[in-house]
């Protein structure tokens, strides 16, 4: 237990400045988009920010934290005699803390901005307008936690792969990312409707989206551990 707590303290200290940077960037992006919109002749400030700017920024930082920090810390842990199980268990509450920080920061920025000018939110667009802030924060928290787990998983795929496999994985990810451009007809006629139907299915039930995010995070965590 002591080794787990010590590892948690080490990980928290290592990630704190990344969390601070993420929150500052989230705030800075909103201020910058408002300023640019106003300076270029915009008057309806409800259209000043790109939809979901705050959430997308927090999501990018969550993924980057999983990608950039997990593997180096894993090597440090092994060098100090900390087992893989202890290291993985210590990462869970730390990842939860980071996801909570980003979720709270997202809600604070959105709600404070909405007191002045309404701002678009991915979560509010995904659900109906009557969604309470607590439900939105829950979905955002689980989304950021899932992205951190995804970063862990991708990082360790590269860690365990040879050069050829790394190229295959990178090209596959690039193909999936650029699929709308490479094969627009197939994407918009087959893939996009399937994604939309899945998202609408998750939206209809109060617990569906949280349960799906928890399930996907658990799967990624298990594969990373294995």
Z-matrix of the N, CA and C atoms (Angstrom, degrees):
N
C 1 1.458
C 2 1.532 1 111.44
N 3 1.352 2 116.58 1 -40.20
C 4 1.463 3 119.89 2 179.23
C 5 1.521 4 111.51 3 -61.75
N 6 1.354 5 115.74 4 -40.57
C 7 1.468 6 118.86 5 179.77
C 8 1.529 7 110.59 6 -64.66
N 9 1.329 8 115.90 7 -36.82
C 10 1.467 9 120.19 8 178.71
C 11 1.518 10 111.00 9 -65.33
N 12 1.344 11 116.94 10 -45.02
C 13 1.464 12 120.82 11 179.21
C 14 1.521 13 111.37 12 -65.10
N 15 1.329 14 116.26 13 -40.78
C 16 1.459 15 119.74 14 178.13
C 17 1.523 16 111.07 15 -62.91
N 18 1.328 17 116.11 16 -40.40
C 19 1.472 18 120.52 17 178.42
C 20 1.516 19 110.61 18 -65.82
N 21 1.337 20 116.82 19 -40.45
C 22 1.462 21 120.70 20 177.94
C 23 1.523 22 110.56 21 -61.93
N 24 1.328 23 117.45 22 -43.04
C 25 1.464 24 120.59 23 178.76
C 26 1.524 25 111.36 24 -63.19
N 27 1.315 26 116.06 25 -42.40
C 28 1.473 27 120.56 26 178.68
C 29 1.528 28 110.67 27 -62.55
N 30 1.331 29 116.63 28 -45.45
C 31 1.466 30 120.51 29 -178.57
C 32 1.523 31 111.20 30 -65.87
N 33 1.331 32 116.61 31 -40.08
C 34 1.466 33 120.19 32 179.82
C 35 1.528 34 110.84 33 -62.81
N 36 1.337 35 116.71 34 -44.84
C 37 1.461 36 120.23 35 178.19
C 38 1.528 37 111.47 36 -64.07
N 39 1.322 38 116.51 37 -36.19
C 40 1.464 39 120.45 38 -178.68
C 41 1.525 40 112.14 39 -70.10
N 42 1.338 41 116.24 40 -29.25
C 43 1.469 42 119.97 41 -175.25
C 44 1.524 43 113.75 42 -97.50
N 45 1.340 44 118.04 43 -9.63
C 46 1.468 45 118.69 44 -170.03
C 47 1.521 46 112.53 45 -62.56
N 48 1.336 47 117.91 46 -39.32
C 49 1.458 48 119.00 47 -178.51
C 50 1.514 49 111.57 48 -72.41
N 51 1.345 50 117.27 49 -29.13
C 52 1.460 51 120.22 50 175.12
C 53 1.529 52 110.13 51 -67.68
N 54 1.334 53 116.70 52 -36.88
C 55 1.458 54 120.15 53 177.16
C 56 1.527 55 110.52 54 -66.69
N 57 1.329 56 115.84 55 -44.36
C 58 1.465 57 120.20 56 178.53
C 59 1.529 58 110.49 57 -61.33
N 60 1.334 59 116.04 58 -43.90
C 61 1.468 60 120.16 59 178.95
C 62 1.522 61 110.84 60 -62.05
N 63 1.332 62 116.71 61 -41.03
C 64 1.460 63 120.29 62 179.66
C 65 1.512 64 112.30 63 -61.06
N 66 1.342 65 116.94 64 -45.12
C 67 1.465 66 120.87 65 179.90
C 68 1.523 67 110.51 66 -65.09
N 69 1.329 68 117.33 67 -42.18
C 70 1.463 69 121.01 68 179.77
C 71 1.531 70 111.25 69 -64.70
N 72 1.331 71 116.74 70 -39.32
C 73 1.467 72 119.86 71 178.08
C 74 1.524 73 110.38 72 -66.58
N 75 1.339 74 116.98 73 -41.62
C 76 1.467 75 120.23 74 176.87
C 77 1.525 76 110.79 75 -56.16
N 78 1.335 77 115.29 76 -46.88
C 79 1.466 78 120.07 77 179.92
C 80 1.525 79 110.55 78 -67.53
N 81 1.326 80 116.86 79 -41.61
C 82 1.455 81 120.62 80 -178.82
C 83 1.511 82 113.25 81 -64.80
N 84 1.341 83 116.88 82 -37.64
C 85 1.465 84 120.70 83 179.28
C 86 1.522 85 110.74 84 -63.04
N 87 1.329 86 116.60 85 -42.59
C 88 1.467 87 119.84 86 179.07
C 89 1.528 88 110.80 87 -65.05
N 90 1.332 89 116.90 88 -45.98
C 91 1.471 90 120.37 89 179.65
C 92 1.525 91 110.54 90 -61.55
N 93 1.334 92 116.51 91 -42.72
C 94 1.464 93 120.27 92 -178.46
C 95 1.523 94 111.73 93 -65.74
N 96 1.345 95 117.36 94 -43.29
C 97 1.468 96 119.50 95 179.97
C 98 1.530 97 111.03 96 -66.94
N 99 1.336 98 117.33 97 -36.81
C 100 1.464 99 120.24 98 175.85
C 101 1.527 100 110.75 99 -63.26
N 102 1.325 101 116.12 100 -44.34
C 103 1.460 102 120.99 101 -177.95
C 104 1.529 103 111.11 102 -64.49
N 105 1.340 104 116.48 103 -46.56
C 106 1.468 105 120.52 104 -179.40
C 107 1.518 106 110.39 105 -63.14
N 108 1.333 107 116.48 106 -42.85
C 109 1.461 108 120.62 107 -179.70
C 110 1.523 109 110.77 108 -61.85
N 111 1.328 110 116.19 109 -43.98
C 112 1.460 111 120.53 110 -179.14
C 113 1.524 112 111.77 111 -67.79
N 114 1.332 113 117.19 112 -41.31
C 115 1.457 114 121.85 113 -177.29
C 116 1.521 115 112.56 114 -71.60
N 117 1.322 116 117.86 115 -22.14
C 118 1.464 117 121.28 116 179.96
C 119 1.528 118 112.22 117 -95.87
N 120 1.332 119 116.27 118 14.40
C 121 1.463 120 119.37 119 173.33
C 122 1.503 121 115.28 120 98.89
N 123 1.326 122 118.27 121 8.87
C 124 1.461 123 120.03 122 178.75
C 125 1.512 124 111.42 123 -76.76
N 126 1.326 125 117.18 124 139.38
C 127 1.459 126 121.57 125 -179.45
C 128 1.525 127 112.51 126 -118.84
N 129 1.334 128 116.97 127 -29.82
C 130 1.464 129 120.17 128 177.39
C 131 1.523 130 108.17 129 -88.41
N 132 1.326 131 116.64 130 93.97
C 133 1.447 132 120.79 131 -173.10
C 134 1.526 133 113.43 132 -67.37
N 135 1.339 134 117.67 133 -12.26
C 136 1.463 135 119.84 134 176.34
C 137 1.520 136 111.34 135 -67.57
N 138 1.345 137 117.23 136 -14.45
C 139 1.455 138 121.77 137 178.83
C 140 1.531 139 112.41 138 -106.30
N 141 1.345 140 116.69 139 10.82
C 142 1.458 141 119.55 140 -172.24
C 143 1.520 142 113.03 141 -74.83
N 144 1.328 143 118.24 142 -32.43
C 145 1.459 144 121.27 143 -175.62
C 146 1.525 145 111.00 144 -101.67
N 147 1.315 146 114.83 145 142.76
C 148 1.456 147 119.72 146 174.62
C 149 1.523 148 107.93 147 -61.69
N 150 1.356 149 118.83 148 135.75
C 151 1.465 150 120.31 149 -178.99
C 152 1.525 151 112.23 150 -52.90
N 153 1.333 152 115.41 151 126.65
C 154 1.449 153 120.37 152 177.40
C 155 1.506 154 115.28 153 74.90
N 156 1.341 155 117.99 154 19.28
C 157 1.463 156 120.99 155 -176.56
C 158 1.526 157 111.72 156 -56.71
N 159 1.316 158 116.87 157 -47.01
C 160 1.464 159 121.19 158 -177.23
C 161 1.523 160 110.54 159 -63.85
N 162 1.327 161 116.29 160 -46.85
C 163 1.466 162 120.20 161 -178.15
C 164 1.527 163 111.90 162 -67.05
N 165 1.335 164 116.65 163 -39.20
C 166 1.462 165 119.22 164 178.91
C 167 1.521 166 111.23 165 -65.21
N 168 1.334 167 117.01 166 -38.61
C 169 1.460 168 120.33 167 178.18
C 170 1.523 169 110.81 168 -64.06
N 171 1.331 170 116.77 169 -44.79
C 172 1.463 171 120.63 170 177.92
C 173 1.522 172 110.89 171 -63.53
N 174 1.338 173 116.76 172 -37.93
C 175 1.462 174 120.56 173 178.54
C 176 1.522 175 112.25 174 -65.27
N 177 1.325 176 116.53 175 -40.72
C 178 1.469 177 120.61 176 178.53
C 179 1.527 178 110.20 177 -63.20
N 180 1.329 179 116.93 178 -43.71
C 181 1.466 180 119.84 179 179.26
C 182 1.529 181 111.07 180 -65.44
N 183 1.325 182 117.23 181 -37.04
C 184 1.463 183 120.14 182 178.31
C 185 1.522 184 110.82 183 -62.64
N 186 1.328 185 116.31 184 -45.12
C 187 1.463 186 120.45 185 179.04
C 188 1.528 187 111.05 186 -64.86
N 189 1.333 188 116.65 187 -42.04
C 190 1.462 189 120.36 188 179.99
C 191 1.524 190 112.03 189 -64.02
N 192 1.322 191 117.29 190 -37.69
C 193 1.464 192 120.61 191 178.07
C 194 1.524 193 110.05 192 -60.94
N 195 1.339 194 116.58 193 -44.32
C 196 1.456 195 119.56 194 177.76
C 197 1.513 196 112.95 195 -66.14
N 198 1.322 197 117.03 196 -37.35
C 199 1.468 198 121.28 197 -177.67
C 200 1.521 199 112.81 198 -73.58
N 201 1.328 200 117.20 199 -42.33
C 202 1.460 201 120.76 200 -167.96
C 203 1.529 202 114.00 201 -93.39
N 204 1.319 203 118.22 202 -28.56
C 205 1.456 204 120.31 203 -170.08
C 206 1.527 205 114.30 204 -103.08
N 207 1.327 206 117.17 205 -25.34
C 208 1.465 207 119.49 206 -170.55
C 209 1.526 208 112.37 207 -66.79
N 210 1.311 209 117.27 208 -50.24
C 211 1.466 210 120.28 209 -175.18
C 212 1.527 211 112.77 210 -66.99
N 213 1.352 212 119.94 211 -44.71
C 214 1.472 213 118.35 212 176.44
C 215 1.527 214 113.26 213 -59.56
N 216 1.331 215 116.57 214 -40.30
C 217 1.456 216 119.93 215 178.33
C 218 1.525 217 111.35 216 -67.37
N 219 1.310 218 116.98 217 -33.18
C 220 1.456 219 120.91 218 177.21
C 221 1.528 220 110.48 219 -62.88
N 222 1.315 221 116.24 220 -42.38
C 223 1.465 222 120.23 221 178.90
C 224 1.526 223 111.07 222 -65.45
N 225 1.336 224 116.93 223 -40.60
C 226 1.466 225 120.72 224 177.43
C 227 1.528 226 110.12 225 -62.70
N 228 1.327 227 115.90 226 -41.12
C 229 1.466 228 120.03 227 179.84
C 230 1.524 229 111.12 228 -62.50
N 231 1.331 230 117.03 229 -45.85
C 232 1.461 231 120.29 230 179.13
C 233 1.527 232 110.96 231 -62.75
N 234 1.329 233 116.89 232 -38.90
C 235 1.467 234 120.63 233 -179.85
C 236 1.523 235 112.26 234 -65.81
N 237 1.343 236 116.84 235 -23.32
C 238 1.460 237 121.06 236 -179.82
C 239 1.529 238 112.39 237 -102.75
N 240 1.318 239 116.24 238 16.00
C 241 1.455 240 120.25 239 174.67
C 242 1.509 241 115.56 240 76.97
N 243 1.328 242 117.72 241 18.80
C 244 1.465 243 121.56 242 178.36
C 245 1.525 244 108.59 243 -90.46
N 246 1.311 245 116.47 244 129.63
C 247 1.456 246 120.66 245 -176.58
C 248 1.516 247 111.26 246 -71.18
N 249 1.331 248 114.97 247 161.06
C 250 1.467 249 120.34 248 178.54
C 251 1.522 250 110.67 249 -61.86
N 252 1.340 251 116.99 250 -40.75
C 253 1.472 252 120.82 251 -179.65
C 254 1.521 253 110.80 252 -62.12
N 255 1.334 254 116.72 253 -46.39
C 256 1.469 255 120.74 254 179.60
C 257 1.520 256 110.94 255 -61.49
N 258 1.330 257 116.15 256 -42.68
C 259 1.463 258 120.58 257 -179.46
C 260 1.527 259 110.97 258 -63.85
N 261 1.326 260 117.00 259 -44.44
C 262 1.461 261 120.01 260 -178.89
C 263 1.529 262 111.40 261 -65.81
N 264 1.331 263 116.77 262 -42.11
C 265 1.462 264 119.94 263 179.46
C 266 1.527 265 111.30 264 -65.42
N 267 1.330 266 117.04 265 -36.16
C 268 1.462 267 120.34 266 178.75
C 269 1.523 268 111.56 267 -68.18
N 270 1.315 269 117.22 268 -29.71
C 271 1.464 270 120.90 269 -178.88
C 272 1.522 271 112.91 270 -71.94
N 273 1.321 272 117.91 271 -28.20
C 274 1.464 273 120.34 272 -176.28
C 275 1.528 274 113.01 273 -60.62
N 276 1.342 275 119.55 274 -55.13
C 277 1.477 276 118.01 275 179.05
C 278 1.521 277 113.55 276 -65.00
N 279 1.336 278 117.11 277 -31.40
C 280 1.463 279 119.98 278 178.26
C 281 1.535 280 109.97 279 -67.22
N 282 1.334 281 116.37 280 -43.03
C 283 1.471 282 120.31 281 175.89
C 284 1.526 283 110.50 282 -62.35
N 285 1.348 284 116.42 283 -39.72
C 286 1.455 285 119.48 284 176.65
C 287 1.513 286 112.35 285 -62.66
N 288 1.336 287 116.45 286 -39.78
C 289 1.466 288 120.59 287 177.85
C 290 1.518 289 111.13 288 -62.35
N 291 1.332 290 117.23 289 -45.34
C 292 1.463 291 120.47 290 179.76
C 293 1.524 292 111.31 291 -63.42
N 294 1.336 293 116.30 292 -40.60
C 295 1.467 294 120.18 293 179.05
C 296 1.525 295 110.73 294 -65.09
N 297 1.336 296 117.07 295 -38.77
C 298 1.466 297 121.09 296 177.71
C 299 1.529 298 110.62 297 -64.35
N 300 1.331 299 116.68 298 -44.38
C 301 1.468 300 120.73 299 179.71
C 302 1.526 301 110.49 300 -59.27
N 303 1.337 302 116.95 301 -46.68
C 304 1.462 303 120.19 302 -179.48
C 305 1.529 304 111.61 303 -67.11
N 306 1.340 305 116.96 304 -37.51
C 307 1.465 306 120.12 305 179.84
C 308 1.526 307 110.96 306 -67.02
N 309 1.331 308 116.88 307 -43.97
C 310 1.468 309 120.26 308 178.40
C 311 1.530 310 110.20 309 -64.80
N 312 1.345 311 116.36 310 -43.94
C 313 1.468 312 119.54 311 178.97
C 314 1.527 313 110.90 312 -61.01
N 315 1.325 314 116.78 313 -40.46
C 316 1.468 315 120.79 314 177.98
C 317 1.518 316 110.88 315 -59.31
N 318 1.337 317 116.74 316 -48.35
C 319 1.453 318 120.37 317 -178.55
C 320 1.527 319 112.15 318 -65.94
N 321 1.317 320 117.16 319 -40.62
C 322 1.472 321 120.29 320 179.90
C 323 1.532 322 110.32 321 -63.24
N 324 1.330 323 116.53 322 -47.64
C 325 1.463 324 120.26 323 -179.06
C 326 1.524 325 110.64 324 -62.65
N 327 1.342 326 117.07 325 -45.38
C 328 1.464 327 120.57 326 -178.97
C 329 1.521 328 111.49 327 -63.76
N 330 1.337 329 117.62 328 -45.31
C 331 1.463 330 120.23 329 -175.59
C 332 1.519 331 112.26 330 -72.35
N 333 1.339 332 117.22 331 -37.12
C 334 1.462 333 119.42 332 176.27
C 335 1.525 334 110.31 333 -66.40
N 336 1.346 335 116.45 334 -42.47
C 337 1.464 336 120.03 335 178.17
C 338 1.526 337 110.97 336 -63.63
N 339 1.327 338 116.77 337 -36.64
C 340 1.467 339 120.41 338 -178.81
C 341 1.520 340 112.33 339 -67.93
N 342 1.331 341 117.55 340 -21.10
C 343 1.464 342 119.92 341 175.13
C 344 1.521 343 111.25 342 -68.61
N 345 1.331 344 116.15 343 -24.77
C 346 1.465 345 121.49 344 -179.62
C 347 1.527 346 109.96 345 -101.25
N 348 1.344 347 116.14 346 -58.86
C 349 1.454 348 122.99 347 176.82
C 350 1.521 349 108.39 348 -139.94
N 351 1.330 350 117.65 349 138.93
C 352 1.467 351 119.51 350 177.18
C 353 1.524 352 110.84 351 -62.12
N 354 1.327 353 116.31 352 145.64
C 355 1.453 354 121.85 353 179.61
C 356 1.529 355 108.65 354 -130.29
N 357 1.325 356 116.95 355 142.38
C 358 1.453 357 121.79 356 -176.91
C 359 1.524 358 110.63 357 -71.51
N 360 1.322 359 115.83 358 145.34
C 361 1.458 360 122.08 359 178.98
C 362 1.521 361 109.31 360 -136.20
N 363 1.328 362 116.81 361 133.85
C 364 1.464 363 120.62 362 178.15
C 365 1.516 364 110.55 363 -61.07
N 366 1.336 365 116.76 364 -43.76
C 367 1.456 366 121.06 365 -177.25
C 368 1.514 367 111.32 366 -64.02
N 369 1.341 368 117.28 367 -43.71
C 370 1.457 369 120.49 368 179.34
C 371 1.520 370 111.75 369 -68.08
N 372 1.336 371 116.79 370 -29.58
C 373 1.464 372 119.61 371 176.10
C 374 1.521 373 110.91 372 -74.48
N 375 1.333 374 116.11 373 -32.52
C 376 1.456 375 120.76 374 -178.91
C 377 1.521 376 110.77 375 -70.19
N 378 1.341 377 117.04 376 -38.91
C 379 1.453 378 121.97 377 176.33
C 380 1.524 379 108.96 378 -100.96
N 381 1.334 380 115.84 379 -177.22
C 382 1.460 381 119.05 380 178.18
C 383 1.523 382 109.38 381 -83.83
N 384 1.335 383 115.02 382 173.41
C 385 1.461 384 120.20 383 -172.73
C 386 1.523 385 113.11 384 -72.02
N 387 1.335 386 118.22 385 -10.65
C 388 1.459 387 120.92 386 -177.64
C 389 1.530 388 111.96 387 -90.03
N 390 1.322 389 117.41 388 4.64
C 391 1.463 390 120.35 389 -178.46
C 392 1.523 391 110.32 390 -61.09
N 393 1.320 392 116.90 391 137.71
C 394 1.451 393 120.73 392 178.22
C 395 1.523 394 108.70 393 -84.24
N 396 1.334 395 116.22 394 156.10
C 397 1.463 396 120.47 395 -175.00
C 398 1.520 397 111.22 396 -64.51
N 399 1.352 398 117.15 397 -30.09
C 400 1.458 399 119.37 398 -178.52
C 401 1.527 400 111.23 399 -66.28
N 402 1.327 401 116.48 400 -39.35
C 403 1.466 402 119.86 401 178.04
C 404 1.524 403 110.42 402 -67.44
N 405 1.320 404 116.39 403 -40.92
C 406 1.469 405 119.94 404 178.09
C 407 1.516 406 110.53 405 -61.11
N 408 1.346 407 117.15 406 -43.26
C 409 1.455 408 120.29 407 -178.78
C 410 1.529 409 110.92 408 -66.59
N 411 1.341 410 117.56 409 -34.97
C 412 1.464 411 120.68 410 177.76
C 413 1.519 412 110.87 411 -62.82
N 414 1.339 413 116.84 412 -46.10
C 415 1.463 414 120.76 413 179.71
C 416 1.523 415 110.24 414 -64.76
N 417 1.336 416 116.73 415 -41.39
C 418 1.465 417 119.96 416 179.09
C 419 1.532 418 110.95 417 -64.57
N 420 1.327 419 116.97 418 -43.83
C 421 1.467 420 120.88 419 178.34
C 422 1.526 421 111.29 420 -57.82
N 423 1.329 422 116.99 421 -48.39
C 424 1.462 423 120.72 422 -179.31
C 425 1.525 424 111.63 423 -67.70
N 426 1.327 425 117.05 424 -32.20
C 427 1.467 426 120.06 425 177.42
C 428 1.519 427 111.00 426 -67.05
N 429 1.330 428 117.10 427 -44.01
C 430 1.463 429 120.49 428 179.28
C 431 1.538 430 110.91 429 -67.37
N 432 1.331 431 116.73 430 -38.02
C 433 1.465 432 120.39 431 177.03
C 434 1.530 433 110.28 432 -63.77
N 435 1.326 434 116.15 433 -41.40
C 436 1.463 435 120.57 434 177.54
C 437 1.524 436 111.16 435 -61.90
N 438 1.333 437 117.66 436 -41.84
C 439 1.463 438 121.08 437 179.97
C 440 1.526 439 111.98 438 -66.40
N 441 1.330 440 116.91 439 -35.18
C 442 1.466 441 119.59 440 175.30
C 443 1.525 442 109.66 441 -64.04
N 444 1.339 443 116.85 442 -45.27
C 445 1.474 444 120.98 443 177.40
C 446 1.523 445 111.06 444 -62.07
N 447 1.324 446 116.54 445 -38.09
C 448 1.464 447 120.19 446 177.67
C 449 1.529 448 110.17 447 -63.52
N 450 1.322 449 116.99 448 -40.21
C 451 1.458 450 120.78 449 176.49
C 452 1.517 451 111.64 450 -61.60
N 453 1.337 452 117.02 451 -42.39
C 454 1.473 453 120.61 452 175.45
C 455 1.524 454 111.07 453 -57.29
N 456 1.331 455 114.92 454 -48.01
C 457 1.462 456 120.62 455 -175.38
C 458 1.527 457 111.34 456 -62.73
N 459 1.335 458 116.45 457 -47.29
C 460 1.465 459 120.24 458 179.78
C 461 1.525 460 110.37 459 -63.52
N 462 1.330 461 116.35 460 -41.20
C 463 1.471 462 120.44 461 179.96
C 464 1.523 463 111.36 462 -59.77
N 465 1.313 464 117.41 463 -41.63
C 466 1.457 465 119.67 464 -177.56
C 467 1.517 466 113.22 465 -80.92
N 468 1.333 467 117.13 466 -22.69
C 469 1.465 468 118.66 467 170.97
C 470 1.526 469 109.21 468 -61.67
N 471 1.337 470 115.72 469 -46.17
C 472 1.469 471 119.85 470 177.70
C 473 1.527 472 110.83 471 -65.15
N 474 1.321 473 116.31 472 -37.84
C 475 1.469 474 121.13 473 -178.65
C 476 1.528 475 111.60 474 -62.32
N 477 1.332 476 116.73 475 -36.06
C 478 1.457 477 121.36 476 -175.85
C 479 1.524 478 112.84 477 -96.27
N 480 1.326 479 119.18 478 2.55
C 481 1.466 480 122.28 479 -175.07
C 482 1.522 481 110.91 480 -105.95
N 483 1.335 482 115.01 481 151.64
C 484 1.457 483 119.71 482 172.48
C 485 1.524 484 109.49 483 -82.81
N 486 1.322 485 116.42 484 -179.60
C 487 1.461 486 120.65 485 -174.94
C 488 1.525 487 112.40 486 -60.33
N 489 1.328 488 116.88 487 -44.26
C 490 1.459 489 121.08 488 -179.56
C 491 1.522 490 111.03 489 -61.64
N 492 1.336 491 116.30 490 -44.14
C 493 1.458 492 120.15 491 -179.24
C 494 1.520 493 111.30 492 -66.28
N 495 1.326 494 117.20 493 -35.17
C 496 1.464 495 120.38 494 177.35
C 497 1.528 496 110.62 495 -62.87
N 498 1.342 497 116.54 496 -40.52
C 499 1.455 498 120.30 497 177.56
C 500 1.524 499 110.70 498 -64.63
N 501 1.317 500 117.16 499 -42.07
C 502 1.472 501 121.24 500 -179.92
C 503 1.527 502 110.47 501 -62.42
N 504 1.334 503 116.07 502 -45.26
C 505 1.459 504 120.11 503 179.61
C 506 1.526 505 111.08 504 -63.31
N 507 1.332 506 116.59 505 -44.55
C 508 1.467 507 121.02 506 -179.23
C 509 1.527 508 111.50 507 -62.54
N 510 1.342 509 116.63 508 -44.47
C 511 1.465 510 120.50 509 179.90
C 512 1.526 511 111.23 510 -66.97
N 513 1.326 512 117.14 511 -36.85
C 514 1.463 513 120.56 512 177.76
C 515 1.523 514 110.80 513 -64.17
N 516 1.329 515 116.26 514 -44.65
C 517 1.463 516 120.32 515 178.41
C 518 1.521 517 110.97 516 -63.72
N 519 1.332 518 116.71 517 -40.17
C 520 1.462 519 120.44 518 178.03
C 521 1.528 520 111.16 519 -64.14
N 522 1.340 521 116.13 520 -40.09
C 523 1.465 522 120.40 521 178.94
C 524 1.525 523 110.98 522 -62.55
N 525 1.339 524 116.33 523 -44.20
C 526 1.462 525 120.10 524 179.61
C 527 1.522 526 110.08 525 -63.97
N 528 1.330 527 117.16 526 -40.99
C 529 1.465 528 121.21 527 -178.04
C 530 1.530 529 111.53 528 -66.43
N 531 1.350 530 116.45 529 -40.70
C 532 1.459 531 120.56 530 -176.62
C 533 1.536 532 112.92 531 -96.73
N 534 1.325 533 117.37 532 11.18
C 535 1.460 534 120.28 533 -179.21
C 536 1.529 535 113.55 534 -55.71
N 537 1.361 536 119.61 535 -41.72
C 538 1.473 537 118.76 536 177.77
C 539 1.524 538 113.35 537 -58.55
N 540 1.340 539 117.51 538 -28.44
C 541 1.461 540 121.00 539 179.14
C 542 1.517 541 111.74 540 -87.12
N 543 1.341 542 116.43 541 -38.31
C 544 1.468 543 120.93 542 -177.18
C 545 1.523 544 111.37 543 -71.27
N 546 1.323 545 116.10 544 -46.19
C 547 1.475 546 120.49 545 -178.20
C 548 1.527 547 109.16 546 -133.45
N 549 1.333 548 117.60 547 71.50
C 550 1.470 549 120.35 548 -174.45
C 551 1.524 550 113.80 549 -61.56
N 552 1.350 551 117.45 550 -37.86
C 553 1.465 552 119.43 551 -177.24
C 554 1.527 553 110.97 552 -65.70
N 555 1.333 554 116.34 553 -46.97
C 556 1.464 555 119.73 554 179.42
C 557 1.529 556 111.06 555 -65.26
N 558 1.328 557 115.86 556 -39.13
C 559 1.464 558 119.01 557 -177.91
C 560 1.528 559 111.20 558 -65.05
N 561 1.338 560 116.58 559 -51.13
C 562 1.458 561 119.78 560 -173.85
C 563 1.529 562 113.08 561 -76.93
N 564 1.337 563 117.89 562 -16.01
C 565 1.460 564 120.29 563 178.58
C 566 1.530 565 112.66 564 -97.38
N 567 1.332 566 116.90 565 -22.65
C 568 1.464 567 119.11 566 -175.18
C 569 1.528 568 112.61 567 -122.46
N 570 1.328 569 116.23 568 -56.34
C 571 1.469 570 120.38 569 -173.01
C 572 1.525 571 111.55 570 -72.83
N 573 1.323 572 117.01 571 -49.54
C 574 1.466 573 120.49 572 -176.43
C 575 1.531 574 112.45 573 -60.07
N 576 1.339 575 120.14 574 -45.91
C 577 1.474 576 118.79 575 176.97
C 578 1.520 577 113.45 576 -61.21
N 579 1.343 578 117.09 577 -36.87
C 580 1.469 579 120.08 578 178.88
C 581 1.524 580 110.66 579 -65.13
N 582 1.345 581 116.39 580 -41.29
C 583 1.467 582 120.12 581 178.35
C 584 1.524 583 110.51 582 -64.89
N 585 1.325 584 115.45 583 -42.26
C 586 1.469 585 119.66 584 -179.83
C 587 1.525 586 110.85 585 -63.78
N 588 1.329 587 117.92 586 -43.15
C 589 1.464 588 121.00 587 179.16
C 590 1.529 589 111.10 588 -62.32
N 591 1.336 590 116.18 589 -39.11
C 592 1.468 591 119.78 590 179.22
C 593 1.528 592 110.44 591 -65.80
N 594 1.346 593 116.69 592 -43.33
C 595 1.456 594 120.13 593 179.74
C 596 1.529 595 111.52 594 -64.89
N 597 1.338 596 117.15 595 -39.07
C 598 1.445 597 120.51 596 177.82
C 599 1.524 598 111.11 597 -66.68
N 600 1.326 599 116.69 598 -35.41
C 601 1.464 600 120.62 599 176.71
C 602 1.526 601 110.26 600 -64.66
N 603 1.332 602 116.84 601 -42.00
C 604 1.459 603 120.66 602 177.46
C 605 1.526 604 111.03 603 -65.28
N 606 1.320 605 116.46 604 -33.36
C 607 1.456 606 120.84 605 -176.62
C 608 1.517 607 112.28 606 -70.52
N 609 1.315 608 117.93 607 -34.27
C 610 1.458 609 121.74 608 -172.00
C 611 1.522 610 113.69 609 -64.22
N 612 1.325 611 118.32 610 -33.93
C 613 1.455 612 121.06 611 -179.61
C 614 1.522 613 111.08 612 -102.93
N 615 1.353 614 116.03 613 145.61
C 616 1.464 615 119.90 614 -177.61
C 617 1.521 616 111.90 615 -64.91
N 618 1.335 617 116.44 616 -35.79
C 619 1.469 618 119.78 617 -173.94
C 620 1.525 619 112.86 618 -102.38
N 621 1.318 620 118.49 619 -4.41
C 622 1.465 621 119.46 620 -174.66
C 623 1.527 622 112.28 621 -63.26
N 624 1.324 623 117.28 622 -52.09
C 625 1.467 624 119.95 623 -178.61
C 626 1.526 625 111.93 624 -61.61
N 627 1.359 626 119.47 625 -47.89
C 628 1.468 627 118.75 626 176.89
C 629 1.524 628 113.05 627 -59.12
N 630 1.327 629 117.79 628 -42.06
C 631 1.463 630 120.44 629 -179.11
C 632 1.523 631 111.58 630 -66.16
N 633 1.335 632 117.12 631 -38.77
C 634 1.465 633 120.32 632 178.72
C 635 1.527 634 110.14 633 -65.24
N 636 1.326 635 117.30 634 -42.59
C 637 1.465 636 120.85 635 179.67
C 638 1.531 637 110.94 636 -65.58
N 639 1.334 638 116.42 637 -40.43
C 640 1.466 639 119.93 638 177.11
C 641 1.523 640 110.38 639 -64.02
N 642 1.341 641 116.31 640 -43.34
C 643 1.462 642 120.28 641 179.90
C 644 1.517 643 112.52 642 -63.12
N 645 1.325 644 117.40 643 -46.08
C 646 1.472 645 121.10 644 179.18
C 647 1.534 646 110.58 645 -63.96
N 648 1.332 647 116.87 646 -40.31
C 649 1.468 648 120.14 647 178.96
C 650 1.525 649 110.72 648 -63.66
N 651 1.334 650 116.72 649 -41.11
C 652 1.467 651 120.56 650 179.94
C 653 1.525 652 110.94 651 -64.54
N 654 1.332 653 116.38 652 -39.73
C 655 1.472 654 120.23 653 179.05
C 656 1.526 655 110.43 654 -64.36
N 657 1.337 656 116.62 655 -46.37
C 658 1.465 657 120.15 656 179.57
C 659 1.527 658 111.20 657 -62.80
N 660 1.346 659 116.20 658 -40.63
C 661 1.464 660 119.62 659 179.37
C 662 1.539 661 110.40 660 -63.37
N 663 1.320 662 116.70 661 -42.50
C 664 1.458 663 120.65 662 -179.23
C 665 1.522 664 111.53 663 -64.85
N 666 1.327 665 116.93 664 -44.10
C 667 1.470 666 120.28 665 178.34
C 668 1.528 667 110.88 666 -64.92
N 669 1.324 668 117.11 667 -38.34
C 670 1.465 669 119.87 668 178.03
C 671 1.536 670 110.43 669 -63.83
N 672 1.317 671 116.20 670 -42.44
C 673 1.472 672 120.15 671 179.08
C 674 1.529 673 110.84 672 -63.92
N 675 1.318 674 116.37 673 -42.21
C 676 1.470 675 119.56 674 -179.23
C 677 1.520 676 111.65 675 -67.75
